[in-house]
């Protein structure tokens, strides 16, 4: 792209876009409402970083005064808005205009933001930007390194004060989100799980923080993050507090089905708060638990036999596969069979719902895929320092990952579930009667 020479504090003038940029822009001409939400979030985040750096620059030169005690380095309005092309589309941002009123031109300072250099027109994909900011942003000294992936070597000058302001802003954003009004919301399916993250907490450097995560499918089949909260292990008390808090904020309609690991205290809490909700145990967790009670030499074959159960076409076929597994492994591996049989009824709940939704209901994969990213980022950061910062980071990482969550298969059938229609082996019985 042709460049126009400007002063360091000025933005480049408008100029014709070359074919590469036109092609890049065309990829984002048609965007869904979710894409617009992602782009707006990216805009706010980038704008906050720019504003924070302006304020930090003014603070650094706050001691520069004239003979009357007035500040020489001041903010004087804003430069014209400009668009930055990102993986989330064209993001409009503005930069505060900084002016140095020092009489001697040779002693004046100029401001050029690290996150928005004059030449920047195209960043890396926004899905890379957000996780990196939260990955490295937790350690203030490494924040400049993270931004180098976006703007290059000039990001090295970003100060720790800017990082502190951004971290505080992200914490406030999480706190507002966790208190949002849920009146009128309904989640037809929910997925629950807990993630243990080793963070450097104030009271115990070796203590692991348990983060309780709840996701849900809305009435139009969209997946949403409902809650992220730290708790004491995965206890009934911690889950009860989470569910009751959601209810107090307006989420009074219980889900039709809840999916999760059998070890969670979530189930006892759910039965007290939403007793009408059906339970579905996660087959991925269950399979891992069963195989852990068997020697490695047997595990591959046993895993295939377990798959024969939950991938059966009908509930009757699944029951036959259950019996076959017990007959085959019961004599030698009674503990494994006991583990399988313990949750027998709630392992097959999905057969009473649309077959198109089975892939979503049989496991907590919608939440596990997000956890994989969070665990990776958290290992790399070696801890977040405080519960508050840790929660904010987990929230933002999960929020970033959520834009990749796909809608439920045949999402229109979720309306039938809400209406209470009867399904057998994934087929609506009203259709058969008709």
C-alpha positions in Angstrom: 0.0 0.0 0.0 1.3 3.5 -0.9 2.2 5.5 2.2 1.9 9.2 2.6 4.4 11.0 4.8 2.9 12.5 7.9 4.0 13.8 11.2 4.2 11.1 13.9 1.0 12.4 15.6 -1.0 12.6 12.4 -3.0 9.9 10.7 -2.4 9.1 7.0 -4.7 10.8 4.6 -7.4 8.8 2.8 -6.0 7.0 -0.3 -7.3 4.4 -2.8 -7.2 0.8 -1.5 -5.1 -1.6 -3.5 -6.7 -4.9 -4.8 -5.4 -7.0 -1.8 -7.1 -4.7 0.7 -10.3 -4.5 -1.3 -10.4 -8.3 -1.4 -9.8 -8.5 2.3 -12.6 -6.0 3.0 -15.0 -7.9 0.8 -14.7 -11.0 3.0 -16.6 -9.1 5.7 -19.3 -7.3 3.7 -22.0 -9.6 4.8 -22.0 -10.4 8.5 -24.4 -12.1 10.9 -25.6 -10.4 14.1 -23.1 -12.5 16.1 -20.3 -11.2 13.8 -21.4 -7.7 14.5 -21.3 -8.3 18.3 -17.8 -9.7 17.9 -16.7 -6.7 15.9 -18.2 -4.3 18.4 -16.4 -6.0 21.2 -13.1 -5.9 19.3 -13.6 -2.2 18.6 -14.2 -1.4 22.3 -11.2 -3.4 23.3 -8.8 -1.7 20.8 -10.3 1.7 21.5 -9.7 1.2 25.3 -6.1 0.2 24.7 -5.5 3.4 22.6 -7.2 5.6 25.2 -5.3 4.0 28.0 -2.0 4.7 26.2 -2.9 8.4 25.7 -3.7 8.8 29.4 -0.4 7.1 30.3 1.6 9.4 28.0 -0.1 12.5 29.6 0.7 11.1 33.1 4.4 10.6 32.2 4.7 14.2 31.2 2.5 15.6 33.9 5.4 17.4 35.5 6.1 19.6 32.4 4.6 22.9 33.4 4.9 26.5 32.3 5.8 29.5 34.6 2.1 29.7 35.6 1.9 26.0 36.6 -0.2 25.0 33.7 0.5 21.6 32.0 2.4 21.8 28.7 1.5 18.3 27.4 -2.3 18.2 27.1 -5.0 16.3 25.2 -6.6 18.6 22.5 -9.6 16.8 21.1 -9.2 13.8 18.8 -7.8 13.0 15.4 -10.2 12.0 12.6 -11.7 8.5 12.9 -10.0 5.8 10.9 -10.7 2.2 10.1 -8.4 -0.8 10.9 -9.0 -3.9 8.9 -9.0 -7.0 11.1 -10.2 -10.6 11.1 -13.4 -9.2 12.6 -13.9 -6.7 9.8 -13.2 -3.0 9.5 -13.0 -1.5 13.0 -13.5 2.3 13.4 -11.2 3.8 16.0 -10.2 7.3 17.1 -6.9 8.6 18.6 -6.7 11.5 21.1 -4.7 14.4 19.8 -1.8 15.2 22.1 -0.2 18.7 22.0 3.0 19.9 23.6 2.9 23.7 24.2 6.6 24.0 25.1 7.9 27.2 23.5 11.1 25.6 22.2 10.2 23.3 19.3 13.3 21.2 19.9 12.2 20.3 23.4 8.7 19.3 22.5 7.6 15.7 22.8 5.4 13.9 20.3 3.0 11.0 20.9 2.6 8.0 18.7 0.6 5.1 20.1 2.1 1.6 20.1 -1.2 -0.1 19.3 -2.1 2.2 16.5 1.0 3.3 14.5 0.3 5.7 11.6 1.0 3.0 9.0 -1.3 0.3 10.5 -4.1 -0.7 8.2 -4.4 -4.4 8.6 -3.9 -6.6 11.7 -3.8 -10.3 12.3 -7.1 -12.0 12.8 -9.0 -10.7 15.8 -9.4 -14.3 17.2 -5.6 -14.2 17.7 -5.5 -10.7 19.2 -8.0 -11.3 22.0 -6.5 -14.5 23.5 -3.0 -13.0 23.2 -4.0 -9.9 25.1 -5.3 -11.9 28.0 -2.6 -14.5 27.8 0.3 -12.1 28.1 -1.6 -9.1 29.6 -1.9 -10.9 33.0 1.9 -10.4 33.4 2.3 -6.7 32.9 6.0 -7.0 31.9 5.1 -9.3 29.0 2.2 -7.2 27.6 4.4 -5.4 25.0 5.6 -8.7 23.7 2.0 -9.8 23.1 1.2 -6.7 21.1 4.2 -7.2 18.9 2.2 -10.0 17.2 -0.2 -7.2 16.2 1.8 -4.1 15.5 5.5 -5.2 15.4 8.5 -3.9 17.3 7.0 -0.5 18.2 4.8 -2.2 20.9 7.9 -2.6 23.1 7.4 0.9 24.5 4.0 0.1 26.0 4.2 0.8 29.7 3.0 -1.3 32.7 0.6 1.5 33.7 -1.4 1.0 30.6 -1.7 -2.8 31.3 -2.9 -2.0 34.9 -5.6 0.2 33.5 -6.7 -2.4 30.9 -6.8 -5.2 33.5 -8.9 -3.1 35.7 -11.3 -2.4 32.9 -11.6 -6.1 32.0 -12.3 -6.9 35.6 -15.1 -4.3 35.7 -16.5 -5.7 32.4 -16.7 -9.2 34.0 -18.4 -7.8 37.1 -21.0 -6.0 35.1 -21.6 -9.1 32.9 -21.9 -11.4 36.0 -24.7 -9.1 37.3 -26.6 -8.6 34.1 -30.4 -8.9 34.1 -31.6 -12.3 32.8 -35.3 -11.6 32.9 -37.1 -13.3 30.0 -34.1 -15.5 29.1 -34.5 -19.2 28.6 -31.9 -21.8 28.0 -33.4 -25.1 26.7 -30.2 -27.1 27.1 -27.3 -26.3 29.4 -23.8 -27.7 29.8 -22.0 -27.6 33.1 -18.4 -28.2 34.0 -15.6 -27.1 36.3 -12.0 -26.2 35.5 -9.1 -26.2 37.9 -6.5 -23.5 37.3 -3.4 -23.1 39.3 -3.1 -19.4 40.1 -0.9 -17.4 42.5 -3.6 -16.6 44.9 -3.0 -14.1 47.7 -3.4 -16.6 50.6 -1.9 -19.8 49.1 0.6 -19.9 46.3 -0.1 -23.6 45.6 -3.9 -23.4 45.8 -6.0 -24.3 42.8 -8.9 -22.2 41.8 -12.0 -24.0 40.6 -13.9 -22.1 38.0 -17.6 -23.2 37.5 -18.7 -22.7 33.9 -22.3 -22.9 32.6 -23.2 -22.7 28.9 -26.7 -22.8 27.4 -28.6 -23.1 24.1 -31.2 -20.4 23.7 -34.6 -20.8 22.2 -33.2 -20.2 18.7 -30.5 -22.7 19.1 -27.6 -20.3 19.7 -25.0 -21.3 22.3 -24.2 -18.7 25.0 -21.9 -18.4 28.0 -24.2 -18.1 31.0 -21.9 -17.9 34.0 -18.2 -18.2 35.0 -17.7 -18.2 38.7 -15.0 -19.4 41.1 -16.1 -21.8 43.7 -14.8 -24.2 46.4 -14.0 -27.3 44.4 -17.1 -28.4 42.5 -19.3 -28.6 45.6 -23.0 -28.6 45.8 -22.9 -25.4 47.8 -20.9 -23.5 45.1 -23.2 -24.7 42.3 -26.3 -23.8 44.4 -25.0 -20.3 44.9 -24.5 -20.0 41.1 -27.9 -21.3 40.1 -29.7 -19.3 42.8 -27.9 -16.2 41.7 -29.1 -16.7 38.1 -32.6 -17.3 39.3 -32.6 -14.1 41.3 -31.5 -12.2 38.2 -34.4 -13.4 36.2 -33.5 -16.8 34.9 -36.6 -18.5 36.4 -37.3 -21.1 33.6 -35.3 -24.3 34.1 -33.6 -26.0 31.2 -35.1 -29.1 29.6 -31.8 -31.0 29.8 -28.6 -30.4 31.7 -25.3 -32.1 30.5 -22.3 -32.7 32.7 -19.8 -34.9 34.4 -21.3 -37.3 37.0 -18.8 -36.1 39.7 -20.1 -32.6 39.8 -21.9 -31.2 42.9 -24.0 -29.5 40.2 -26.5 -32.3 40.1 -27.6 -32.1 43.7 -27.8 -28.3 43.4 -29.8 -28.6 40.1 -32.4 -30.9 41.7 -33.1 -28.3 44.4 -33.2 -25.3 42.1 -34.7 -26.8 38.9 -36.2 -30.2 39.9 -38.0 -30.6 36.6 -34.8 -30.6 34.5 -33.7 -33.9 32.9 -30.1 -35.0 33.5 -27.7 -36.3 30.9 -24.2 -37.5 31.9 -21.4 -36.8 29.6 -20.2 -39.9 27.7 -16.7 -38.5 27.2 -16.2 -38.2 31.0 -17.9 -41.5 31.6 -15.7 -43.3 29.1 -12.5 -41.9 30.6 -13.7 -42.9 34.1 -14.5 -46.5 33.0 -11.2 -46.9 31.1 -9.2 -45.7 34.1 -10.4 -48.8 35.9 -9.1 -51.2 33.3 -5.5 -52.1 32.1 -4.2 -50.3 29.1 -4.0 -53.4 27.1 -7.8 -53.8 27.3 -8.7 -50.1 26.9 -8.8 -49.8 23.1 -11.3 -52.7 22.7 -13.4 -51.6 25.7 -13.6 -48.1 24.3 -15.0 -49.4 21.1 -17.6 -51.4 23.1 -18.6 -48.3 25.0 -19.1 -46.5 21.8 -21.5 -49.2 20.7 -23.7 -48.1 23.6 -24.0 -44.4 23.1 -23.9 -44.5 19.3 -26.7 -47.0 19.1 -29.6 -46.1 16.8 -32.3 -46.8 19.4 -32.5 -46.9 23.2 -33.3 -50.6 23.0 -30.1 -51.2 21.0 -28.2 -49.2 23.6 -29.6 -51.4 26.4 -28.5 -54.5 24.5 -25.0 -53.0 24.2 -25.0 -52.3 27.9 -25.8 -55.9 28.7 -23.1 -57.1 26.3 -20.4 -54.9 27.9 -21.3 -56.2 31.4 -21.2 -59.8 30.3 -17.9 -59.3 28.5 -16.0 -57.4 31.2 -17.9 -58.0 34.5 -15.9 -61.0 35.7 -12.5 -59.4 35.4 -13.2 -55.7 35.6 -16.2 -55.3 38.0 -15.2 -51.8 39.1 -15.3 -50.6 35.4 -18.8 -52.2 35.0 -20.0 -50.6 38.3 -18.8 -47.2 37.0 -20.8 -47.7 33.8 -24.0 -49.0 35.5 -24.0 -46.3 38.2 -25.5 -43.6 35.9 -27.3 -46.0 33.5 -30.6 -44.1 33.3 -29.2 -40.6 33.0 -26.7 -41.8 30.3 -29.5 -42.5 27.9 -31.7 -39.4 28.4 -30.7 -38.0 25.0 -32.9 -40.7 23.2 -36.0 -38.7 24.4 -35.0 -35.7 22.4 -34.6 -34.9 18.7 -32.0 -37.1 17.0 -30.4 -34.1 15.4 -29.5 -32.8 18.8 -27.9 -36.0 20.1 -24.4 -34.9 19.1 -24.8 -31.8 21.3 -26.4 -33.6 24.2 -24.3 -36.7 24.6 -21.2 -34.9 25.8 -20.0 -31.6 27.3 -17.9 -31.0 24.2 -19.3 -27.5 23.6 -17.7 -26.5 26.9 -14.6 -28.8 26.7 -13.4 -27.3 23.5 -13.4 -23.9 25.1 -11.7 -25.3 28.2 -8.9 -26.6 26.0 -8.0 -23.1 24.9 -8.3 -21.7 28.4 -6.1 -24.4 29.9 -3.4 -23.8 27.3 -3.5 -20.0 27.9 -3.5 -20.4 31.7 -0.5 -22.8 31.7 1.4 -20.3 29.6 0.7 -17.4 31.9 1.8 -19.4 35.0 -1.1 -18.0 37.0 -3.1 -14.8 37.1 -2.2 -13.4 40.5 -5.6 -12.9 42.0 -9.0 -14.5 41.9 -10.5 -11.3 40.4 -7.9 -11.2 37.6 -8.2 -14.9 36.9 -12.0 -14.7 36.6 -11.7 -11.8 34.2 -9.2 -13.6 32.0 -11.2 -16.8 31.9 -14.3 -14.8 31.1 -12.6 -13.0 28.2 -11.0 -16.1 26.8 -14.3 -18.0 26.9 -16.1 -15.0 25.4 -13.5 -14.9 22.6 -13.9 -18.6 22.0 -17.7 -18.3 21.9 -17.7 -16.8 18.4 -16.7 -20.2 17.1 -19.6 -22.0 18.7 -21.9 -23.3 16.1 -25.7 -23.3 16.3 -27.5 -26.5 17.2 -28.2 -28.9 14.3 -31.8 -28.4 13.1 -32.1 -25.6 15.6 -35.8 -25.1 14.6 -36.7 -28.4 16.4 -35.8 -26.8 19.7 -39.2 -25.2 19.5 -40.8 -28.6 19.7 -38.7 -29.4 22.8 -40.0 -26.2 24.4 -43.6 -27.2 23.6 -43.1 -30.4 25.4 -43.5 -32.7 22.4 -42.7 -36.4 22.9 -39.7 -38.0 21.3 -38.8 -41.7 21.1 -35.4 -42.7 19.8 -35.1 -39.1 18.4 -38.3 -39.2 16.4 -41.3 -37.0 17.4 -44.2 -39.3 18.3 -46.9 -36.9 17.0 -45.6 -37.5 13.5 -46.1 -41.3 13.9 -49.6 -40.8 15.2 -50.5 -38.6 12.3 
